């Protein structure tokens, strides 16, 4: 999982895949 900042920037699907 990415950082909270990145998670807030992009949708849940994005950071779950990344």
mmJSON file of the N, C-alpha and C atoms, coordinates in Angstrom:
{"data_MODEL":{"atom_site":{
"group_PDB":["ATOM","ATOM","ATOM","ATOM","ATOM","ATOM","ATOM","ATOM","ATOM","ATOM","ATOM","ATOM","ATOM","ATOM","ATOM","ATOM","ATOM","ATOM","ATOM","ATOM","ATOM","ATOM","ATOM","ATOM","ATOM","ATOM","ATOM","ATOM","ATOM","ATOM","ATOM","ATOM","ATOM","ATOM","ATOM","ATOM","ATOM","ATOM","ATOM","ATOM","ATOM","ATOM","ATOM","ATOM","ATOM","ATOM","ATOM","ATOM","ATOM","ATOM","ATOM","ATOM","ATOM","ATOM"],
"id":[1,2,3,4,5,6,7,8,9,10,11,12,13,14,15,16,17,18,19,20,21,22,23,24,25,26,27,28,29,30,31,32,33,34,35,36,37,38,39,40,41,42,43,44,45,46,47,48,49,50,51,52,53,54],
"type_symbol":["N","C","C","N","C","C","N","C","C","N","C","C","N","C","C","N","C","C","N","C","C","N","C","C","N","C","C","N","C","C","N","C","C","N","C","C","N","C","C","N","C","C","N","C","C","N","C","C","N","C","C","N","C","C"],
"label_atom_id":["N","CA","C","N","CA","C","N","CA","C","N","CA","C","N","CA","C","N","CA","C","N","CA","C","N","CA","C","N","CA","C","N","CA","C","N","CA","C","N","CA","C","N","CA","C","N","CA","C","N","CA","C","N","CA","C","N","CA","C","N","CA","C"],
"label_alt_id":[null,null,null,null,null,null,null,null,null,null,null,null,null,null,null,null,null,null,null,null,null,null,null,null,null,null,null,null,null,null,null,null,null,null,null,null,null,null,null,null,null,null,null,null,null,null,null,null,null,null,null,null,null,null],
"label_comp_id":["UNK","UNK","UNK","UNK","UNK","UNK","UNK","UNK","UNK","UNK","UNK","UNK","UNK","UNK","UNK","UNK","UNK","UNK","UNK","UNK","UNK","UNK","UNK","UNK","UNK","UNK","UNK","UNK","UNK","UNK","UNK","UNK","UNK","UNK","UNK","UNK","UNK","UNK","UNK","UNK","UNK","UNK","UNK","UNK","UNK","UNK","UNK","UNK","UNK","UNK","UNK","UNK","UNK","UNK"],
"label_asym_id":["A","A","A","A","A","A","A","A","A","A","A","A","A","A","A","A","A","A","A","A","A","A","A","A","A","A","A","A","A","A","A","A","A","A","A","A","A","A","A","A","A","A","A","A","A","A","A","A","A","A","A","A","A","A"],
"label_entity_id":["1","1","1","1","1","1","1","1","1","1","1","1","1","1","1","1","1","1","1","1","1","1","1","1","1","1","1","1","1","1","1","1","1","1","1","1","1","1","1","1","1","1","1","1","1","1","1","1","1","1","1","1","1","1"],
"label_seq_id":[1,1,1,2,2,2,3,3,3,4,4,4,5,5,5,6,6,6,7,7,7,8,8,8,9,9,9,10,10,10,11,11,11,12,12,12,13,13,13,14,14,14,15,15,15,16,16,16,17,17,17,18,18,18],
"pdbx_PDB_ins_code":[null,null,null,null,null,null,null,null,null,null,null,null,null,null,null,null,null,null,null,null,null,null,null,null,null,null,null,null,null,null,null,null,null,null,null,null,null,null,null,null,null,null,null,null,null,null,null,null,null,null,null,null,null,null],
"Cartn_x":[0.843,0.0,0.869,0.36,1.121,0.859,1.46,1.29,-0.101,-0.502,-1.823,-2.026,-0.971,-1.06,-1.44,-0.781,-1.056,-2.439,-2.811,-4.106,-5.228,-4.977,-5.973,-6.064,-4.948,-4.915,-5.626,-5.319,-5.928,-6.95,-7.901,-8.969,-8.426,-9.195,-8.818,-8.337,-9.015,-8.646,-7.222,-6.844,-5.512,-4.418,-4.48,-3.408,-3.482,-4.66,-4.745,-4.019,-4.156,-3.459,-1.971,-1.631,-0.227,0.395],
"Cartn_y":[-1.218,0.0,1.256,2.291,3.538,4.346,5.515,6.357,6.984,7.455,8.055,9.236,9.978,11.144,10.692,9.649,9.144,8.504,7.819,7.166,8.202,9.371,10.432,11.11,11.057,11.711,10.865,9.572,8.703,7.776,7.265,6.399,5.097,4.448,3.192,2.144,2.038,1.038,1.262,2.515,2.862,2.36,2.687,2.284,0.799,0.192,-1.245,-1.992,-1.498,-2.121,-1.833,-0.582,-0.177,-0.779],
"Cartn_z":[0.0,0.0,0.0,-0.642,-0.684,0.588,0.641,1.828,1.864,3.023,3.199,2.243,2.004,1.118,-0.288,-0.767,-2.112,-2.151,-1.08,-1.019,-1.068,-0.463,-0.461,-1.818,-2.556,-3.866,-4.924,-4.935,-5.938,-5.308,-6.089,-5.598,-5.011,-4.141,-3.484,-4.485,-5.631,-6.639,-7.119,-7.254,-7.764,-6.813,-5.538,-4.624,-4.286,-4.424,-4.193,-5.305,-6.533,-7.663,-7.593,-7.293,-7.219,-5.945],
"occupancy":[1.0,1.0,1.0,1.0,1.0,1.0,1.0,1.0,1.0,1.0,1.0,1.0,1.0,1.0,1.0,1.0,1.0,1.0,1.0,1.0,1.0,1.0,1.0,1.0,1.0,1.0,1.0,1.0,1.0,1.0,1.0,1.0,1.0,1.0,1.0,1.0,1.0,1.0,1.0,1.0,1.0,1.0,1.0,1.0,1.0,1.0,1.0,1.0,1.0,1.0,1.0,1.0,1.0,1.0],
"B_iso_or_equiv":[0.0,0.0,0.0,0.0,0.0,0.0,0.0,0.0,0.0,0.0,0.0,0.0,0.0,0.0,0.0,0.0,0.0,0.0,0.0,0.0,0.0,0.0,0.0,0.0,0.0,0.0,0.0,0.0,0.0,0.0,0.0,0.0,0.0,0.0,0.0,0.0,0.0,0.0,0.0,0.0,0.0,0.0,0.0,0.0,0.0,0.0,0.0,0.0,0.0,0.0,0.0,0.0,0.0,0.0],
"pdbx_formal_charge":[null,null,null,null,null,null,null,null,null,null,null,null,null,null,null,null,null,null,null,null,null,null,null,null,null,null,null,null,null,null,null,null,null,null,null,null,null,null,null,null,null,null,null,null,null,null,null,null,null,null,null,null,null,null],
"auth_seq_id":[1,1,1,2,2,2,3,3,3,4,4,4,5,5,5,6,6,6,7,7,7,8,8,8,9,9,9,10,10,10,11,11,11,12,12,12,13,13,13,14,14,14,15,15,15,16,16,16,17,17,17,18,18,18],
"auth_comp_id":["UNK","UNK","UNK","UNK","UNK","UNK","UNK","UNK","UNK","UNK","UNK","UNK","UNK","UNK","UNK","UNK","UNK","UNK","UNK","UNK","UNK","UNK","UNK","UNK","UNK","UNK","UNK","UNK","UNK","UNK","UNK","UNK","UNK","UNK","UNK","UNK","UNK","UNK","UNK","UNK","UNK","UNK","UNK","UNK","UNK","UNK","UNK","UNK","UNK","UNK","UNK","UNK","UNK","UNK"],
"auth_asym_id":["A","A","A","A","A","A","A","A","A","A","A","A","A","A","A","A","A","A","A","A","A","A","A","A","A","A","A","A","A","A","A","A","A","A","A","A","A","A","A","A","A","A","A","A","A","A","A","A","A","A","A","A","A","A"],
"auth_atom_id":["N","CA","C","N","CA","C","N","CA","C","N","CA","C","N","CA","C","N","CA","C","N","CA","C","N","CA","C","N","CA","C","N","CA","C","N","CA","C","N","CA","C","N","CA","C","N","CA","C","N","CA","C","N","CA","C","N","CA","C","N","CA","C"],
"pdbx_PDB_model_num":[1,1,1,1,1,1,1,1,1,1,1,1,1,1,1,1,1,1,1,1,1,1,1,1,1,1,1,1,1,1,1,1,1,1,1,1,1,1,1,1,1,1,1,1,1,1,1,1,1,1,1,1,1,1]
}}}
